[in-house]
Structure formats: structure tokens, C-alpha cells
Amino acid sequence: MNNAAEATSSNKRDIAKGAGANFGGFLIRLGARVPFLLLAGHLYGAGIFGQFVFAVTYVETLSVLAVFGFKRSIFKFLNGHIQDRNMPEAGRAVLNCLMIVLSFATLIVLATYLGSPLLRGLFGEEMATAALMLAPAILLYSLTEILLASTRAFRLMRYEIFTKSIMEPYSLLIFGTLLYFLGMKGQGLLFAYLFMITLSFSSALYGFSRIFTFSHFKGFIPDFGLVRSMLAFSGPTAVYDLGNFFLQRIDVFLLSSLTSSSTVGIYGMALNVATTVKKIRQSFDPILEPVLSQSVENDNLKKTVSEMAQVSYWMASIQVIIVVLLFFFGSALMSLFGPDFAVAGLILSLIILGDAVNGSLGISELLLLYKKPSVNAVIIFIMLPFHLGLCYLLIKAHGGEGAALSIFITYVVMNILRLITVRRVFKIFPLDVRMLRPVGAGVVVVLILSMITQLIPLNSLQGILAGLLIAIPSYFTSIYLLSSADEKTKIKDLLPVGRTGNG
């Protein structure tokens, strides 16, 4: 095997290992996330939860602005120093980055308080009060993102997994429950978030301290030449990240302005449940980003596109079955979070369909990010007014369902634009024919579940159990049957039954 093939194989192993670790972390996080959503739905109700959803959306959107793209672009300033094992220079780059982010975050928090009359005018007293209460979290949230990105640059995932999968969800669950029973029924969720982000920052700082020591920062003086270089390089990424994040949050901001807090709460609950699909893509990103960044720097696009196509196929294979199951069982699932949320079944189905499209087809954004960051920004800022106008019109006509439909349509159009751009600019296509397998398997499951509905209601306990027991094996069997002979052999080798004959 030549060096290029070995590097590609090594990168795919790193991506699979890192994604597996992250997805395992997601499953751990789900163990706290589901109880938290049940707690929020049944104890606090749709109205209070709606205020919480808006305030968190406000904090996280402005934190993206403060981070200024360094969550992904910092790797460029660390890769060379890490390869040369020059820790003082790597530490100097991180400290300059932290200095920039802290400055931006401080200005944003001050602007939030100075602009409080505008907030109240746009979103009303309840929503504005919640946002103002959480505004200081922008400082800790932004710094946490940079600290964790710095540890990921070393391909160490355990600190991020612990912080994001254990510290954050479980502390939010514990504090949210405790504060409610201590009598804070109106602001318990907001205080719980502040406690959570403080612990999250502490955890990220600990992980950072395990890699960097004080000796690496000795005699640190801000390097304004490096700062200018960082700002210039990360600027397009920052514009893209903010545009991309805002694109995903326009729905919440518009709903918060045009509808009641209860409607925002119902919609927000569907968004949180839909995280099961979105987190699949996010499970790959932390390790995919530094791996692809190194591949792209070596200008080996054929190797890079192979890695991208593989990841897209993996993601689609996981996402399609989740989309199909939630389409059939979404309303029954949403009713578990309280009677207010049973109406969110269609909202959930549309959101997860959009997230699945953006997850499995959206890998091409990373290639544009590292090779043509300005093009990525142009695509986002074409889609922003499109989504803004469409979302406004559909919310006025259909409320939460309209917002979800706008998300789906926008993601489809945006990813078609990305794929066309990659094809025209780089003369490559970051997908292959394997993407049709999960789609075909999904169609098979839809037909099966549709037939089951003729025999038994799927919203009953018996219907849910029968649907799951039949749909999941049918889906993965279909993918296996559609796989190539080599892939079938590899799958058999992974299974105990496939190894028995060699034993």
C-alpha cells in the first residue's frame, strides 16, 4: 500500500473512531437529555420552555459571532506547531485566539444590555428578560468552544465528549429539577443553564490544562501581527458560521417575535427531539474537521473526496431510518413530553427531514470552507434572505408547521447549490452511488409500515412495538442486500457469525 493510500485509510479510521466516540457520547447525553425534556415539558410547561428556548438561542447565536470562526479555523494555526511538537508556539496561538474571542464576547454582552429596549420592542417583555438574564453566558460559552477546539486539534476527543455529553446535559437536568422544587418555577431553567455553562467552562479548562502547561505560556505578549493574520484568515469562516447558524435559528427568532411563548415552546421541543438526527452529523464534525483540514492542505482532493463520500454514506445510512421512524411515530413520541406537545408531530417530521438532508449532503461545505471560504459565505448569504422571507410568510400562514417547512425547503435548495459549486470549482463530486442504498432501504420500510397501519394503529403500544421490530431489521437487511460483494464480506467479518468459520 502506498503512502497516499495508507494516509487515506488512516484518516478514515480516525474519522470512524472519532465519530463513534462522539456518537457514543451523544447516546450518553441522550440519557440526560430525554429526562430533561420530560422535566421541562411536564413541570415548566410550553410557555416557560419557550422563553428558555429563545434565551438559549440568543446566547448561542451571539456566541458564534464572538467565536469568529476559530472553532474550525484555529486548526490552521496549530497543525504545523503540533506536527513540529512546538508547544510554546501552539500555546501562543491559542492565547491570542482566546484574547480575540474574549474581547468580542465582552463587547457583545455590553451591547446586549445597552440594546435592551430594542430587544423588548422586538420580542416582548418575557422573551427579552430571559435573554438578558442569560447574556453573561456568552462569555463562558465562547471561551469553552475555543478551549475544546484546541484539544481537538491534538485529535483528543475525551475532553469534548465529557464536557458536551456528561457535564452539560446532566448538570442541566439536575439543576433544572432541583431549582423547580426549590420554588423557582419561573426562572429555574434559566438559572440551571447558567450553572451548566459555568461547569462546562471549568471542564474544558481542565482538559486544556492537561495539554498545555504554564511553561508553554511563559512570557506571553499579545502578537498583533498574528492577531491580524488570524482575523484575516478566519473572517470568511466567521461570516459563514454566523450566517449558517443564524440560518438555522431564524425560525426561532421569527416565531418568538410573531407568536406566543407557548408556540415557541412547542416548536422548541420538536427542535430538541430532532437533535437525534442533527447530532449524527455533529458526531463526525469534531474529528472530520481537523482530518479534512490536513488532507486539503496537502492538496490531495481525490483522497479528500473519498473520505467525504464515505462519511456521507455512513451518515445517510443512520439518518434515513431515524427519519422514517419519526415520520410514523412522531406524534406519539411528542405526546410523551406533555399534552401541550402532542400537536408537534408534523413539525418534528419536517425538521428531521431537513436536518437529514443537510447532514448527509452537507459535507461539501467543509471542502468549500478550507479551499474557497468566501464561496461558502456567498451561498449562505444567498440562502439567508430566501429562508427569512419564506419563513416569515409560512409562519404567518401556518405557525410552527410553516417554520419547519421553510427549514426543509431551504436545506434542499442550499445543498443543491453546494454540490453544483463543488462540481464546477473543483471538478469533483463528494458523493457516490452508495447514497442510493439507504434511500432505497428507507422506501422499503415506508411501504412495510404503511401496510402495518392497515392492520394495527401505529400510535398504539402494540403498533409501535410491531413497527420497530419489523422496520429496523428490514432496513439494515435491505442495505446489506444492496451492498457490493466486498462490503458484504467486510460486514460478515464484523459479525460473530461471520467469524465462526475462521475460529
PAPA-727032 format. One record per residue (C-alpha): residue in one letter; x, y, z. Coordinates in steps of 0.1 Angstrom, whole numbers, padded with zeros to 4 digits, always signed. Each point is the difference from the previous one (the first is absolute). Example, Ala and Ser with C-alpha at 12.3 -4.5 7.8 and 13.67 -1.06 7.14 Angstrom:
residues 2
A+0123-0045+0078
S+0014+0034-0007
***
This chain:
residues 503
M+0000+0000+0000
N+0015+0034-0010
N+0003+0030+0023
A-0031+0018-0014
A-0022-0032+0005
E+0014-0005+0035
A-0008+0036+0009
T-0035-0003-0014
S-0006-0032+0019
S+0014+0015+0032
N-0022+0031-0004
K-0031-0021-0005
R+0009-0020+0031
D+0004+0032+0020
I-0033+0014-0013
A-0018-0032+0008
K+0016-0003+0034
G-0006+0036+0009
A-0036+0000-0013
G-0007-0032+0018
A+0013+0015+0032
N-0021+0031-0005
F-0031-0019-0009
G+0005-0022+0031
G+0003+0033+0019
F-0033+0011-0016
L-0017-0032+0012
I+0013+0008+0035
R-0012+0036-0003
L-0034-0013-0012
G-0003-0018+0034
A-0002+0034+0016
R-0016+0020-0029
V-0032-0020-0001
P-0006+0002+0037
F+0007+0038-0002
L-0025+0005-0028
L-0026-0021+0019
L+0007+0022+0031
A-0003+0032-0020
G-0032-0011-0017
H-0019-0014+0030
L+0013+0024+0027
Y+0007+0033-0016
G-0024-0002-0029
A+0001+0013-0036
G+0000+0038+0009
I+0030-0001+0024
F+0018-0024-0023
G-0006+0023-0029
Q+0018+0029+0019
F+0028-0024+0007
V+0003-0010-0036
F+0002+0036-0012
A+0025+0010+0026
V+0023-0029-0008
T-0003+0007-0037
Y+0009+0036+0006
V+0031-0010+0020
E+0012-0026-0024
T-0005+0021-0031
L+0020+0029+0014
S+0026-0024+0013
V+0006-0011-0036
L+0007+0037-0008
A+0025+0002+0029
V+0018-0032-0009
F+0006+0016-0034
G+0004-0033-0019
F+0030-0011+0022
K-0018-0031+0010
R+0010-0014-0034
S+0027+0023-0013
I+0023-0002+0030
F+0013-0033-0014
K+0019+0018-0027
F+0020+0018+0027
L+0006-0031+0021
N+0006-0028-0025
G+0036+0009-0009
H+0010+0007+0036
I-0015-0033+0011
Q+0018-0020-0027
D+0033+0017+0010
R-0009-0006+0037
N+0005+0037+0007
M-0023+0004+0029
P+0010+0036+0010
E-0009+0013-0035
A-0033-0020+0000
G-0008+0014+0034
R+0008+0035-0012
A-0024-0004-0029
V-0028-0013+0023
L+0005+0029+0025
N-0002+0026-0028
C-0032-0017-0012
L-0015+0000+0035
M+0008+0037+0004
I-0018+0008-0033
V-0031-0020+0010
L-0001+0014+0035
S+0001+0035-0014
F-0029-0007-0024
A-0021-0017+0026
T+0004+0028+0024
L-0011+0026-0026
I-0030-0022-0009
V-0011-0003+0036
L+0003+0038+0005
A-0019+0006-0032
T-0028-0023+0012
Y-0006+0019+0032
L+0002+0034-0018
G-0024-0013-0026
S-0026-0014+0024
P-0027+0024-0011
L+0003-0012-0036
L-0002-0037+0013
R-0032+0008+0019
G-0015+0017-0031
L+0008-0029-0023
F-0008-0030+0022
G-0020+0013+0030
E+0007+0003+0036
E+0001-0038+0009
M+0023-0010-0027
A+0023+0030+0004
T+0003-0005+0038
A+0010-0036-0006
A+0027+0010-0025
L+0014+0027+0022
M+0003-0024+0029
L+0020-0025-0021
A+0022+0025-0018
P+0031-0004+0023
A+0001-0037-0012
I+0012+0013-0033
L+0035+0006+0016
L+0004-0035+0014
Y-0017-0017-0030
S+0024+0016-0025
L+0032-0007+0020
T-0012-0037+0005
E-0003-0005-0037
I+0036+0012-0006
L+0015-0021+0028
L-0017-0031-0013
A+0010+0007-0036
S+0036+0003+0012
T-0001-0035+0016
R-0017-0014-0032
A+0030+0013-0020
F+0020-0027+0017
R-0027-0025-0010
L-0009-0005+0036
M-0037-0004+0003
R-0005-0010+0036
Y-0001+0035+0014
E-0027+0011-0024
I-0020-0031+0005
F+0001+0003+0038
T-0009+0037-0002
K-0027-0002-0026
S-0014-0034+0007
I+0002-0003+0038
M+0007+0033+0017
E-0025+0022-0020
P-0031-0022-0003
Y+0001-0016+0035
S+0007+0033+0018
L-0029+0016-0019
L-0023-0028+0010
I+0011+0000+0036
F-0001+0038+0005
G-0033+0003-0020
T-0017-0025+0023
L+0015+0013+0032
L-0009+0036-0007
Y-0036-0008-0009
F-0006-0018+0033
L+0018+0029+0019
G-0028+0022-0013
M+0016+0016-0031
K-0027-0010-0024
G+0003+0030-0022
Q+0038+0004-0003
G+0013-0034+0010
L+0010-0011-0035
L+0019+0033-0006
F+0020-0003+0032
A+0006-0037-0008
Y+0016+0011-0033
L+0023+0025+0017
F+0012-0027+0024
M+0004-0024-0029
I+0021+0023-0021
T+0023+0008+0030
L+0007-0037+0006
S+0005-0005-0037
F+0026+0027-0001
S+0018-0015+0030
S+0000-0034-0017
A+0014+0014-0032
L+0027+0020+0019
Y+0010-0032+0018
G+0004-0019-0033
F+0020+0029-0015
S+0023+0000+0031
R+0008-0037-0006
I+0015+0009-0034
F+0015+0034+0007
T+0019+0010+0031
F+0010+0035+0013
S+0035-0005-0014
H-0015+0000-0035
F-0014+0035+0006
K+0030+0015+0018
G+0007+0036-0010
F-0031+0002-0022
I-0005+0033-0017
P-0029+0006-0024
D+0012-0003-0035
F-0020+0025-0020
G+0016-0012-0033
L-0013-0035+0007
V-0033+0015+0012
R-0004+0018-0034
S+0009-0032-0018
M-0025-0020+0020
L-0028+0025-0005
A+0007+0002-0038
F+0000-0038-0004
S-0029-0007+0022
G-0022+0029-0012
P-0016-0019-0029
T-0006-0030+0023
A-0015+0023+0027
V-0024+0015-0025
Y-0009-0035-0012
D-0004-0014+0035
L-0022+0028+0011
G-0021+0000-0031
N-0003-0038+0002
F-0009+0000+0037
F-0025+0029-0005
L-0015-0019-0029
Q-0007-0028+0024
R-0015+0024+0026
I-0020+0024-0021
D-0031-0022+0007
V+0004+0005+0038
F+0005+0037-0002
L-0029+0006-0024
L-0023-0023+0021
S+0010+0019+0031
S-0009+0033-0016
L-0032-0011-0018
T-0015-0026+0023
S-0005-0008+0037
S+0026-0015+0024
S-0021-0032+0000
T+0003-0004-0037
V+0037+0005+0003
G+0001-0026+0027
I-0018-0026-0020
Y+0022+0007-0030
G+0031+0000+0022
M-0009-0034+0014
A-0002-0014-0035
L+0034+0016-0008
N+0015-0017+0030
V-0014-0034-0008
A+0012+0004-0036
T+0035+0003+0014
T+0003-0038-0004
V+0005+0006-0038
K+0021+0032+0002
K+0024-0015+0026
I+0009-0027-0025
R+0017+0025-0022
Q+0014+0019+0031
S+0015-0033+0012
F+0022-0001-0031
D+0009+0037-0001
P+0025+0003+0029
I+0023-0027-0014
L-0009+0005-0037
E+0010+0037+0000
P+0037-0004+0011
V+0004-0031-0022
L-0014+0016-0031
S+0019+0032+0008
Q+0033-0019-0002
S-0011-0018-0032
V-0010+0032-0017
E+0033+0017+0010
N+0018-0028-0019
D-0020+0008-0031
N-0011-0036-0004
L-0036+0005-0010
K-0005-0035-0013
K+0008-0013+0035
T-0021+0026+0016
V-0031-0007-0022
S+0003-0037+0008
E-0001+0008+0038
M-0030+0023-0005
A-0020-0025-0021
Q+0006-0027+0027
V-0012+0022+0028
S-0030+0012-0020
Y-0010-0036-0005
W+0005-0009+0036
M-0021+0029+0011
A-0028-0007-0025
S-0002-0036+0011
I-0006+0010+0036
Q-0022+0030-0007
V-0025-0014-0025
I-0014-0027+0024
I-0004+0027+0027
V-0018+0023-0024
V-0024-0028-0010
L-0007-0011+0035
L-0007+0035+0013
F-0022+0007-0029
F-0023-0028+0011
F+0004+0002+0037
G+0007+0037+0005
S-0034+0010+0014
A+0000-0028+0025
L+0036+0009+0010
M-0008+0037+0005
S-0030-0008+0022
L+0024-0015+0025
F+0013+0034+0009
G-0034+0013+0011
P-0035+0006-0015
D+0010+0034-0014
F+0026-0016-0023
A-0021-0028-0017
V-0008+0024-0028
A+0037+0003-0010
G+0002-0033-0020
L+0000+0017-0034
I+0024+0026+0011
L+0024-0027+0012
S-0003-0020-0033
L+0009+0031-0021
I+0029+0011+0022
I+0016-0034+0000
L-0004-0004-0037
G+0018+0033-0005
D+0027-0009+0024
A+0006-0033-0017
V+0004+0017-0034
N+0024+0025+0015
G+0019-0026+0019
S+0006-0026-0027
L+0005+0024-0029
G+0015+0029+0018
I+0036-0015+0004
S+0009+0020-0032
E-0001+0032+0022
L+0033-0011+0016
L+0018-0002-0033
L-0012+0035-0009
L+0009+0012+0035
Y+0036-0010-0003
K+0006+0007-0037
K-0025+0028-0009
P-0014+0014+0032
S-0014+0031-0017
V-0021-0022-0023
N-0016-0017+0031
A-0008+0034+0014
V-0016+0011-0033
I-0023-0031+0000
I-0011+0006+0036
F-0008+0036-0007
I-0020-0009-0031
M-0020-0024+0022
L-0005+0024+0029
P-0024+0023-0017
F-0017-0029-0017
H-0006-0018+0033
L-0009+0032+0018
G-0027+0010-0025
L-0013-0036-0003
C+0000-0006+0037
Y-0018+0033+0007
L-0028-0008-0026
L-0004-0036+0012
I-0001+0009+0037
K-0027+0026-0007
A-0020-0026-0018
H+0007-0032+0019
G+0019+0008+0033
G+0025-0025+0012
E-0007-0024-0029
G+0008+0028-0025
A+0034+0006+0017
A+0009-0037-0002
L-0011-0002-0037
S+0023+0030-0007
I+0029-0017+0016
F-0005-0031-0022
I-0003+0020-0033
T+0030+0022+0009
Y+0023-0030+0007
V-0009-0017-0032
V+0007+0031-0021
M+0032+0009+0019
N+0016-0035-0004
I-0008-0001-0037
L+0018+0033-0003
R+0030-0014+0020
L+0003-0032-0021
I-0003+0020-0033
T+0027+0024+0012
V+0024-0028+0011
R-0005-0017-0034
R+0007+0031-0020
V+0029+0014+0021
F+0019-0032+0009
K-0012-0024-0028
I-0009-0026+0027
F-0032-0013+0015
P+0001-0008+0037
L-0027-0027-0002
D-0002-0034-0016
V-0026-0025-0010
R-0001-0015+0035
M-0022+0028+0011
L-0029-0017-0019
R+0002-0030+0023
P-0014+0016+0032
V-0026+0018-0021
G-0011-0033-0016
A-0001-0017+0034
G-0020+0029+0014
V-0026-0004-0027
V-0003-0037+0009
V-0006+0009+0036
V-0026+0026-0009
L-0019-0026-0020
I+0002-0025+0028
L-0012+0024+0027
S-0028+0013-0023
M-0012-0036-0003
I+0002-0005+0037
T-0023+0031+0005
Q-0027-0019-0019
L+0001-0027+0027
I+0007+0018+0032
P+0002+0037+0011
L+0036+0011+0002
N-0008+0024+0028
S-0009-0029+0024
L+0026-0018+0021
Q-0004-0031-0021
G+0004+0019-0032
I+0031+0017+0012
L+0016-0032+0011
A-0009-0019-0032
G+0012+0029-0021
L+0034+0002+0016
L+0006-0037+0001
I-0008-0003-0037
A+0013+0033-0014
I+0035+0001+0014
P+0011-0036-0010
S-0017+0006-0034
Y+0020+0032-0006
F+0034-0013+0008
T-0007-0033-0019
S-0009+0021-0030
I+0033+0019+0002
Y+0019-0032+0003
L-0017-0015-0031
L+0008+0032-0019
S+0037+0000+0010
S+0028-0012-0022
A+0016-0034+0004
D+0031+0014+0017
E-0021+0020+0024
K-0022-0030+0008
T+0033-0019+0009
K+0011+0028+0022
I-0034+0000+0018
K+0002-0037+0005
D+0035+0003+0015
L-0014+0025+0025
L-0027-0023+0012
P+0006-0029+0024
V-0017-0024-0025
G+0023+0012-0027
R+0031-0009+0021
T-0012-0034+0012
G+0013-0019-0031
N+0035+0014+0006
G+0000-0008+0036
***
